[in-house]
Amino acid sequence: MSSTQQLLLGEGAGGSAPVYIEDVFSTYLYTGTGSALSIVNNIDLAGDGGLVWIKTRTISYNHTLVDTQTGAQKRIASDTADPQTAYTAGVTSFNSDGFSLGTGTLVNSSGPNRVSWTFRKQPKFFDVVTYTGTNSSQNVPHNLGAVPGVIIYKRTSGTANWCVLARKNDGTYESLYLNTTGATQYTAPNATVAGLTSTTFDPSAIFGGETNGVADGDQYVAYLFAHNAGGFGLTGTDNVISCGSFTTNGSGSATVNLGYEPQYLLFKATNVTQDWFVLDTMRGFSYGDSCPLYPNLDSVEGSFSVDAALPTATGFVFNGSLSLSKTYIYIAIRRGPMKVPTTGTSVFQPVTYTGTNVDNRLVDTGIVTDAIIARQRAAVVDTIISNRLQADYMNFTNLPDDNKSYADGLDTAPDGKGTSFSSMTGFYVGNSASTNLNQASTAQLAYAFRRAPSFMDVVMYTGTGVTNRTVTHNLTVAPELLFVKSRSNIQAWSALCTLNSGLQGQLNTTAALEAPSAAKWGNGSVYVAPTASVFTVGTDNETNASGWTYVAYLFATCAGVSKVFSYTGNGSSQTINCGFTGGARFILIKRRDSTGNWFVWDTARGIVAGNDPYIRLNLSDAEVTSNDTIDTDSTGFVVNQVTATNVNVTSATYIGLAIA
């Protein structure tokens, strides 16, 4: 069977079904209920096995680790040297779609917010192995299908340190204790490891009796993590986990290239006494608020005064808030989803709600929310736009202002932990009048987007002022509609539509679209169209001023999910076929050949046979409800010519975005 036939049949390398990171790893946030609780994260632990790691974020409780090899209703704490103990009220079962919890204080007492990290057993990602110590060399088999990048060992039958064998970039290994702040433990740094292969490991090679003792028939568990082993995605060649090292410079900075954007990062300094740190994008691994937990401590979730590590489209940057000129080891896991969405409802939801003026309020969107556009409907207010990478910071679609943060605008959870986006399905708002997102008794609107291949991506970058600069993205297809905004400086929004040989404009103005400028979207001489991996910017301040920070929102046509479109007006009514089956739930239209607003309609407020409310992203005006510009059609939508909007003027030309 050819590789093309495999892809058409939904098969990966070797004829097997493709595997994606969302199939094997989950960061899941939940609040304890004090009663039996099922965590549905769509990870098959019953059939495939794996590890569940739970930590309370707001109370100083031990970490709780439970794996399928040693069994449910037990626990080990990563922050102590204690043996494994029975815990019948902890993880009570491993399920085909997650796991179940009892009423145990550590994992499910009523009230506190918690995080669970689930690692499913999968070749070239993760494995769990149990064995009996021999106090002599032995080859313990594993099914990782790759030489482990990190092994974490624990004696389960007695008191012993958690031993960590961690790969460095030169292929040698460091030895550390997970439950302490200590630096390298055994042998000299850069030690090589005997017996470490893609099918076996020798637990006595570095730590000796600590990982391979025989007292009282010592029993052990080992957690094995792969490094850049491929095995994922349609072709079976994508990496989803990396284990390595980096050394900070004299300013404490380092740039780590993974080839993908991470969602999870575990790291520890090897040559200095320092805590272990875990960051993830669900709680806060972002530009503005990174929220660490500490595997060696039972402490509550912290917050770096300066972001220690920030994700990029190709890895992460370390900015030196912790140590200068130090060496760190890390485990990084790729951001998901990797699978192209097939339904619009999985990646986009329009939501209406009524303001309550209650602080730390969750606006539940029903999907994992990576970006939002939100505003009060009936008042003259600015429309905010923000995303998970910006934490609690925002921009305004109708203004050239730089980044803004209001103490009670976009807010944190009621316990004060995490960021505005640290919820499984939504975002938090406060009671600030500055953003008007939760003013009492007011009608509110929010559009929730989830980043996904072929649909939508968000990129953060710093300008270089150098022409022909390429910015990497993870959309996996060439973006067709892009919006770029300086976060650090007052500057207009730059918009690019790649249809019709390329068109540029400004989101915060009504200006007609024009041919793309080489200074904004090119190599200084000519416009360069975006590709499936990068978009090109020149030296214009709107897209690439030296030292300025930027955010980019990228959209593309995804079959049955989204459509970047263009059309010519006919002066009456016409159907815009987007290839949908249930009609459009979101419609953005901009006139390109003359001045015109950036109009938005949605089904949450109503796309019906009668009048359809709309907002204009370039204005602070209240929504308009008095005309019938849009009608329904199962393939997309119908656009009508009415004077109030003028989005179907005879011979006029338009571009837009529709989402099913």
N, C-alpha and C positions, 0 to 999 in steps of 0.2 A: 504494500500500500504506500502510495506517495505521501510526502509530508502535507501536500495540499489537500489530498483526500482525508488525511487524519484531521486537519483543521476543520474541514467541512463537516465531518462527523462528530466534531467536538472532542477529538482525541488528542492527547499529548504525545510526547516522544515514546516510541515503542508501542503505540496503539493503545496506551492506557488513558483513562480520563484525565484531563488537565487538573492540576492541583493549584490552588491559589492561597495566598497568605491568610485570607479570611476563613479558609477551611481549617486552619491549624493553630491559629493564635487569636486571642481575644483579650482586650482590656475592657472589663465590664464594671460599671459603677452601680452601686445599689445602696439603699438605706435599710438598716436592720429593722425587722418587723417584730421580733420576739416570738414569732410563730413559724411553723414550717414554711420554707420558701424554696421555690425552684428558680434557678438562674438559667435563663434560656439565652445562650450566646451562640447557638448553632454550631458548636464544636462537638463532634461525636467522640465522647470519652468512653461510652459503653462498648463501642465496637473497636475502637483503635487504641484506647488508653492514653495516658498522659499525666500531666501535673496541674494541680490547682494551687495557686499561691494567693492568699488573702491577707489584706492589712486594713485595719481600722484607721481612718485618716484623721479623726478628731479626738481620739482617746489613746493613751499610751498602753496599747495592748500588744502582745507578741505577734509577730508574723506567724501565719499558719500555713504550712505546706502539707498537702495531701496528694498522694499519687496512686495510680491504679495498680502498681506492682506490689506495694506494701499493703494497700487496701484502704477502703473508706473507713470512717469512724475511728480514725487515728490522726495524729498530727505530729509535726516536728516544727520547732521554731528556729528560724534562721538567725535570730539575734541572741541565741543561747547555745551552749554546748550540750544541753540536756538530751537524753535519749528520746526516741519516739515513744509517745504515750497513747493510750486509748482515749478517744474523744468521741463518744457515741452521739453527742449533740452537735457535732461539727458538720463536716461533709458526710451526709448519710448515704448518698449513692452517686454513681457516675452515670449519666444519661446519654442518650443518642443526640441530644441537643444542648448539653450542658451538664449541670449537676444540681443536687438538692442539698439544702441545709436544714439542720435541726435548729434548736433554740439556744445553742451555745453562746456564751457571752463574747468570746473572741470573734465569732463570725456572724452573729445574727441577733445580738441584743437590740432591743427596740430603740430606734432613734439615730445612732451614729451613722455617718456616711462611710462607705467602705469601697475598696477597689479589689477586684480579683483579676489576676493574670492567668490565663489558661494556655498551656502548651500541649498540643496534641502530638502523640508519637507519629512521626512521618520521616521516612528516609530523606536525608539531606536537609533536615531541619532540627529534629529533637528526638531523643530516646531516653527511656528510663530503664535502668538495669539494677537488679538486686543480686547480691553474691555473698558468699561466706568467706571470711578471712582465713588465710593460710599461713601468714607470717613468712611467706617465701614467694618467689616469683610465680605468677600464674597469669594466664591469658583469659580474661573474661570476655565472652562474646557480646557484641552489640549489633544493632540493626540500623545504625545511623547511615550506613552506605557512604561514608566519607570519614576522613581523619578528623576527629573532634577538634573544634577550635577552643572549646572550654569544657572541662568536666568539673562538676561540683559533687563532692563526695560527702557522705555523712554516715557515721556509725549509728545504726538505729537501735541496737541492743544495749548501748551503754553511753556514758558521757564521753564526748569527744568533740573537738573543734570541727567546724565545717571546712573542708579542705578544697581549695580551688586551684585547678591547673588551667592557666590561661595563655593562649597563643599570643605571641607578639608578631609584629609585621615582618620580622626577619625569619619567621618560621620556628623560632625557639619559644620556650615557655617560661612563665613566671609561676611561682607558688605563693598563695595567699590564704588567709583565713577569712571566710565570709562573715563570721560572727565577731570580728575584732577590727580595730582601726590599724592594725600593724602593717608594716611594709613587707617586702619579700621575706618569706619564712625559711625555706630550705634550699640548700646548695647556693651557688652563685646565681645571680640573675642571668638570663639567657641560657638556662639549662636545657639540654636536649632530653627527650623522654624515650626511654626504651620501651618497646612493646606496644607503641601507639600506632595503630593501623586503622584502615577503614572497616575492619571487622572485629578487632579485639583491642583491649587495653590491659596493661599490667598495673594494678592498683598499688603495688609496692614500689613502683619506679622512683617516685619523688618523696612521698610522705611516709613510706615504710609502714610501721605498725599502726599509724593513725588511720590509714585507709585499708590496711590488710592484716589486722591483728587476729589472734586466735583465742584470746581470753574468753572463756565462757561461750565458745562458739560464736564469736562476734559476727553480727549481720550488718550489712551495708546496703545503702542505696546510692546510685550514681545517676546524675542528670547530665546528659551529653548534648552539646549544642554544636551544630555544624558551622562551617565557615565557607561562604562563597562556593557552595557545592552545586548550584543550579537546581534542576529538578522541578521548577515551578513555571506556571504560565502555559500558554497554548503550545509552545514548542518544547517545553520541559527544560529550558536552558536559563530561565531567570533566577537570579539569586534573591533570597528573602531574608537571610541572616548572615551577619558578618561578625567575626571575632578578631580583634586586632589591638593595636596600641598606637598612641600618639604622644609626642613630646611637645610641651608648650615652649614658646620662645621666651626671650627675656622680658617680654611684656605680658606673658602668660597666655598667649593666643596660639591657636592651632586650627588648621582646616583639614577635615577628614573627608575623603572622597569614597563613598560607598557605591556609587552608580545608581542610587535610588534615594528617595526621601524616607527617613526613618519615622516610626511611630512610637518606638520604645528604645530606651537607652539605659543600660546598666554600666557604671564605670567606677573605677577605683585607682587611686594613685599607688604606684608600686614602690616608690622610693621615698615615701614620706608617710608619717602617721596621719591618717585621715579616714573619715567615714566612707562607706560605700554609698552610692547614690543611684536611685531609679527615677527616670523621667518617662512620662508617656503623654501623648497628645490629648488623651481624654481628660486628664486632670489639669495639665498645663505644662507644655513643652513648646514655648511660644515666644514671640517677640513682645515682651512686656511683662510676663509673669510665668516663670518656670517653678514648678512645685515639686520638690524632691521628697521621696521617702527613702529610708535608710535601712537596708537589709540587716545591718549589724546592731540596730537600735529598735526599741519598741516605741520610739518617739512619734509624735503626731507629724502630719505633713508640714513641711517647711515651705519657705519662699526665699529664693535667692534675691539679695538686694540688688545684684547685677546678674543678668541672665548668664549662667555659667556655660550652657550649651544651647545652641539654637539650630533647628532643622533647616536644611536647604533642600533644593530640588534634587541634589546629588549627594547629600550626606549631612554633615553638621559642622558648625564652627564652634570652637571653644574659646571664650573670650577672657579667660584669666582671672575670674573673680575668686577662684579657689587657691591656686598656687602658681608660682612662676617657675619656669624651667623645670618642670616635673614630667615624669612619664606616667601615663595612665593606660590601663587595659580596659576594654569595653566589649559588650555584646550589643549589637544594634539589630533591630527587626524592621523590616520594610513596612511602609504605610500601605494600607488597603483602602478600598477594595481594588483588586487587580482585574477582576472580571468586568467586562463591558455590561452595563445595565441593559435590561430588556423592557423595563417598564418605567414610565416617568414618575410614578408614585414612590418608587424606591429611592429617588434622588432629588425630588422636588416636591414641596408642599406649600401652597398658599394658605395662610392662616389669618383669621380675624379673631380679635379678642377685645374684651372691655377692660380698660384700666381700673386698677384698684387702689393705687398709691400705697400698696404694701411693699415694703422693701424686700429685696432678695426673692423676688417672685419668679417662678419658672413659667415660661411660655412654652407649652408642650407642642412641638411641631409634628410629632409622630415619626420622625426619622432622625438618624444621626445628622446633626446640623454642623456643617463646616463653614457656611457663610450665610449672612442674612442681608436683606434689604428691608428696612422697617420704618414706619412713620405713623403719626396720628392722622386719621382720615379727614376729619372735618375742619381742622384748624390750619392756619398758615404756619407751617413748621418746616424745618429742613428734613430731608430724607437721609437716614443714616445707612451706611453700608459698613459691614465689618466681617471678620472671619476668625476662625479658630486660631490661626497663627498670630493674629494681632491681639489675642486675649481680650482685654477690656477696652482696647483702643478702637476708634472708629474714624471714618471720613464721611463727608456729606456729598451725595451725588450731584447736588445743585450748586456746590461752592468749590472754590479752589483752595480752601483752607487745608492746613497741614493736619497731622494726626491730632485727635482730641480724646481726652479721657475725663469722664465726669464721675465723681465719687459714687453717685447713685443713679447713673444712667444705665449702661450695661453693667451688671452687678455680678456678685458671686453667689454661691449657694447660701442658704440661711445660716450654715455653720461657718461661713466666711472662708471656706477652703476652695481651691481651684480657681477657675476663671469663669467668664460669662458663658463659656461653651462647655463647662465641665458637667454635662448632663448627657444621659444616653440619648435623649430625644428632645432637644430644644436648647433654649438659652435663657439666661437670667436677666431680669431688669430690676431697677430700683425705683426710687420715688423722686428722681431729679426732674425738676421743671426744665432743665437745660436741654434735655433730649426728648421730653414729652412722650416717652415710650410706655408710661404706666400711669398717666394722670387719671385721677379718679373719675369713673363714669364716662370716660371717653372711648370712642370707637377707634380701634387700632388695627393695623395691617402689618403682616410680616411675610416675607418670602424666604423660605428655608431651602438651601441648596446643599447637597452632599457631593463632594468631589468624587469623580469616577472617570475611568478611561473613556475616551470618545465623547464625553458629555461636558465636563467642566473641571477646571483646575484653578488653583490659586498659587501664585509665586511671589516670594519676597526676595528682593535683591537690592544691592547697593550700587549706585551709579559709578562709572569709571571716568566719564568724560572722554572716552576713547571711541572713535568711530568704528563701525563694523563690529560692535560688541554683540555677542550672542548670549542670550539668557535661556538656560535650560528649563524645560517644563516636563510634566509627566502626563500630558493629555493623551499621548500615544498616537494621536493623529494631528494633522496640521490644524491649528485653531482658525476659525473663520470669523470670529468676533472677539476683539480684545479691548479691555479698558485698563489703562495704566494711570496711576496717581502717585505723585510724590507724597510720602508720609512725613517727611522731615521739613518740607518747605511749602510755602503758598505757591501753588502752580495749578494751571488748568488740568482737567482730566483729558488725557489723550485717548481717542477711540480709533480703532482700525477694523474695517471689515474687508476681508480678503476676496469677497465676490466682485465680479465686474472689474477684474484686473487690479483691484485694490482701491479702497476709499478710506480717507481719514477725516476725523472731525473731533469735536469736544463734547463730552457728555454733559457738561454744565452750561452749554450754550445752545442756541437754536441754529447756529451757523450751518450752511449747506456743506455737504461732504465734498471732498476734492481728492485729487490724485495724491497718493501718499508721498510725504516728504522724505527724501533720503536722509535728512538730518534727524528725523524722528524714527523712521522705520527702515533704515537702510545702511549702506556702507559709506555714506558720505557723498557718493556719486549717483547711485541709483537705489530705488526701493528694492528691498529683498523680502520676498514673501516668507512667512513663517513655515517651518517644517514640522514633522511629527515629533521632533525633539527639542527644537529651539525657535525663538523668535529673535530678530535682529533689530538693534536700536543704534542710532547715531549719537550725536553730541547735543541734541536739543535738551533743554532743561525739563521738558515735559516727560522725557523718557530715560535720560542718562547723564544728568549733571554729576560731575565728580564729587563723591562723598555723600550725595543725597541718597536717602533710602526710599524705596518704591514698593508698591504692591500692584500686582497684575491679576486681573480676572479674565480667564480664557474660556470660550465656549466653542462648541463644534456641533455639527450635525451627527446625531446618533440615531440609527434607524429605529423608528417607533417611539423614540424618547424625546428627541429635540430636533429642531430644524432652524438653521440660519438661512433666511430666504431673501429674495428680492422680487419685485414685481413692478409693472407699469400700470398706473391708474387708468380706469375706463370711464370715470365720471358718474357711475351708478353703483352697481354691486358686482362683486366677483368673488369666487371661491379661491382661497389660497390652500392648495393641496400640500400638506406637510408629510404625507405618508403615514398619518396616524390612523387608528381604528376607533378611538373614542373621543376625538376632538381635542383641541388645545385647551389647557388649563391656565396658561400664561402666554401673553402676547405682548411683545415690544415692537413698536414701529417708529421709524424715523424717516422723514423725507430726505432724499439725498441731493436732488437737483436744485433745491431752494431752501430757504429757512424753514424750520419746522421743529416742533417740540419732540422730545423723546417720550412717547405715550406708552402707558402700560395698562393692560386689562387682565383680569383673572377671574376664575370661577368661584373663588371664595366670596367675592363681593357680587359676582353675577355676570356671566356671559349668557345672555338669554335672547329671546326674540324681541324683547322690548329694550328699554334704555339700559346701558351698561356703564357702571361707574369706572372712571379712569383717573390715574394720577400722571403727573409729568415729572420725570426724574430730574429735569433741568430747572424746575421751579419749586418754590416753597408753598405754592398755592394749595388750597384744600382740594380734595377730590371733586370731580364734576360728575353729576348723576343724571343730567338732563337731555342726553341724546343717545341715539341707537347707532353707534358706529360699527359695532361688531355683532355678528350673529353666529350661531353654532353650525358646525359641519363636522361630520365624523372624521373626515380626512385631515381637518385642520381648523379653518374658520372662514367665515364670510366677512368681507370688508365692504362697508357702505360709504358712499360719499355724502358727508354732511359738512356744512360750513364750519361748524365749531372745531372740527379736527382736521379736515382737509387731507385725509389719508387715502383718498382714491380719486384725486383730481385727474382729469383727462390728460394723458401723456406725461404726467409727473412720474417720477421714479422714487422707489422706496426700498429700504432694507429693514430687516428685523429678525427677531428671535422668537420662536414658539416652543413651548414645552408641553408634552402630552400629560 
